[in-house]
Amino acid sequence: MRFKDLPLEEYFSSGHTGCQGCGGAIVARLVGKILGEKTMVYVPASCLIVFGATYPLTSWKIPQLHVAFENTGAVISGMKAGLRILGKKDINVVGIAGDGGTADIGLQALSGAAERNEDVIYICYDNEAYMNTGTQRSGATPYKASTTTTLHLGKSEHKKDVPSIVAAHNVPYVATASVGYPQDLINKIEKMKTIKGFRYLHVLSPCPPGWKFTSELTVQIGKLAVDTGMWILYEIENGIERITKKVIKRVPVKEYLKLQGRFKHLDESQIAHIQEMIEAKWAGIDINKP
């Protein structure tokens, strides 16, 4: 499906209270458009549950559930089991959780659902911190990013590689995406619709207030994350890995970092170190592999 051919129907409608330029809202809207009306959505505690479905209002035009923070994998497993008992086998069950609810508090439920190969879709919209509660550091916060709990020095630990953790469960499909490359994101959501078993998509979703940039830069920053090599677009289908965006000539990472206030404390030596980390990571990747 080409971007220009997306359905006109909206299953995550306008009128929500998300911040201008919210990457998570872009993800939710595309999920609704591509998966369509035969879809049930679960959203745990996150920005998306607040701006998309604050009682008694909701922007979802398809069934949407909310239970608790840590149990996305368990709840979507139960939803699918209930539908199976009712004989409704053509309903897409999808959980959309933030990085805190995925990489940290929800990791055990995610792992359980993946290990059982539940026939569900799990999407993490990764804005790289606990944005809903004030931009606290999460396991998915990148190295040296400043948050309200890492202060001016930035996070000293590296970003948790959740897609690789999920892939280690030998599930049918794992992929990464970025709102900066919407066609790639569309392709992967569309592909997940056709696959049975556990499917996992990890989407980089820039956050203007949390990353400290102006709202019109969301897509540009999401694109730069890929073009600099900070974020790799790939998919693993039945154990076969494929790079879906081959970055031949990478943009210097400084161009990505300088647009975000969360990295303004970095000096030239620290930026150079991050560049070295990127080069080392890409040294082990064969971009010519089909």
N, C-alpha and C positions, 0 to 999 in steps of 0.2 A: 504494500500500500504506500503510494507516494504521499508526501506531506499535503500536497494540494488536493488529494482525493479523500482526505479524512471525512468521515460522516458528519453531517450538519447537526445531528442529534447531540445534545449535551446531557450527560449523566452525572456530571459534577458541575453544577451551574454557577453562573456569576451571582454576585451578591454575598459571597462568603466574606469573612473579615480577615483574610490573610494579608500580610504585609505586601506592599507593592513590590513586584519583582520576586515573589516567593517561588523558589524552585520546587518545593513540595506541591504547590497548587498546580504547577505545570504538569507534574507527574500524575497527580490525581485526575486531571482533566483528560490526559491522553489515555490513561487506563480505562476510564469510562467510555471514551469514544471507540477504542479498539476492541475491548472485551464485550461491550454492548449490554443490552437489557437483561440478558440471561446471566447475570453476575450478582454475587453477594460479596460484600466487602466487610472486613473486620479492621478496625483502627484502634490501637491501644492508646494510652496516654501519650500525647505528642502535640506539637503545634497543629497538626491536621485535625485532630479530634476537637480542638478548641475552635479553630476558625472555620471548620467544615461542618460541624454538627453540635453546636451548643444548644442544649434543650431550651425551649421546645422547637427550635428551628434546625433545618439541615439543608445543605446544598446538594446532597446525594439524591438522585432520582431512582436509585436502585436500593434494595435492602442493605442496611448498614448496621453493624453491631459494634458495641463497645462494652468490655467487661473490666479488664484491669491492665496494668502496665506490662507485666512480665510474661504474659501467656499467649502471645499471638500464635505461635506454632501449635499450642494445645487447642485453642479455640477454633482455628480454621480446620484442624483435624476433626473436631467434634461436629462442626458445621457440615463437613463433607460426609461424615458418617450418618448424620441425620437425613441428609438429602438422599443418600444411598438407600436407607431404609424406606423412605417415601417413594422410591423408584424414580427419582428425578436425577438422571445421570448426565444431563446436558447443561448443568449450571456450573459456571466458573466460580470457584471459591478462591478469593484473593485476600491476603492480609497485607496491609500497607503500614509499615512501622518506621519510626525514626531510627537513627543510629544508636541512641541510648537504649531504646526498647529492643534493639537487635544485637548489638555488639556486647552489651553489658547485661542488664537485668533480664533480657529475654533470650539469652544465648542458649540456656538449657532447653527451653521449650522448642526453639528453632532446631537444635541438634536432635531432639527426640523425633520431631516430625520428619526431618531429613533422613534419619536412620531407619524409620519405618517406611520411607518412600511414600508418604501420603500424597494423594492425587490432588495437590493444591498448588497455588502460586503464592510465593512470599516475595514481597518487594520492600526493600529498604531504601527510603529516601534519606540520603546521608548528607546532613548539613553540618556534620563534624563537631557537634557539641549538643548539650541539653539546652536548646534554644527556647523551649516553652517555659522554662523556669529560671531563665536569666543568664544563659550562655556559660554554663559550667562545663568543665572538661569531661569528655567521654572517652571510651576506649578507641573511638574512631577519630578523635581530634588528631590532626597531624603534628609532627615534630616541630617544635618551636612556635606553634600558634599560641597567641595570647587569649586567655579566657578569664572569667571572673574568679576562677580557682587556680589559675596558673600565673596570674598577674603579669608583671612586666618582663619576666624572664622567658615566658612561654613554656609549653609542655616539654619536659625533658625526655619523655618516652616516645616511641614510634607508633604510628597508626596501626591498629589491629587489622589484620588482613582477613576479614570475614568471608569474602568469596572463596578464598583458598581453604578455609576451615570447612565451609559447606561442601566444596568440591571433594574434600577428603572422605565424605560420606558416600561417595560413588552414586550420586543422584543423576537423573537423566539430563538435567540442564542447569547450568550456572552461567551468569553473564554479568558484565558491568556495563554501565551506560552513563551518559552525562546529558543534562538539559541543554548543553552547548552544541550537541549534535543530535537534534531531534529525529532525523531520519533513522539513525542508528537505533535510537530508543524505540521508535515505532516498530522497526523491523523485529526487535527482540520481544516486545510485548506481543506482537502478532504471531511470532514463532511459538511462544509459550502457550498460546491458545490452542495449538494443534498437538502438543505433546502431553502424554499421560505420565503420571508420577510427580515427584517433587520437583518444582521449578523455582529457581532463586534468581532474582535480579537486584543488583546493588547499584543505585543511581546517585551520582554526585549531584547534589542539589544546593547550589550556592544560596546563602542567606544574607541579604543586605544588612540588617541590623547586627547580626552576630559576627559576620566577617568584616563589617565596617566598610561598606562601599555603597555608592548611590544606586538606587533601584534599577536604573536603566542598563546597568552593566551586568546583570545576572547571566544572560546568555553568553556575552563576551568572555566573562570570567570562566564559565563552564567550558567554553571552547578552548581558552588558553590553558586550562588545567590539562587538557589532552595534548594540545600542540607543544607544550613544554615538556611533556613526558611525565608530569606529576601524577596523572591519572591515565591508566591504560585501558583502552576499550577492547574487550575480548569476550569470547564465549567458549564454554566447554560443553559439548554435546556428546553424550554417551562416551565420555572419557577423552574425546578428541578436542584439543584446544586450538582456537583460531583467533588471531588478532583481527579485529573488525575495522580498525582504523590504523593504517600503517603510517606512522610519522617518520618520514625519511629525514627531514631536516628540522630538528627541534628548535623551537624558540627558546632563548635564554630564560631560565626560571625567574629571573629578576623581573621580567615583564609581567608575570603572573602575581608575584608577591607584592610588588609596589602598588597595586591597585587596591590592596586590602589593609585596613588599619590594624588587623590582628597580627600583621607581620612588620609593623613599622619600627619595632624595637630592634630589628636585626641589623647587624653591621655587615660590612662587605665580606669578612671572613666567614661569617655564619651562612650568608647567601651562597658563597663559594662552596661551602661544605654540603649544602642541600643540592647544589648542582652536581657535585661529585657523587652523591648518593643516587641521583637520577641516572647518571652515566653508568654507574656500576650495575644498577637494576636492568637497564636496557642492554648491557653487554651480554647478558645471558638470554636474550630474546631473539629468536630467529624470525625477523619480519618477512622473510621470503617464503616461509612455510605457508602452504595453501590454507 
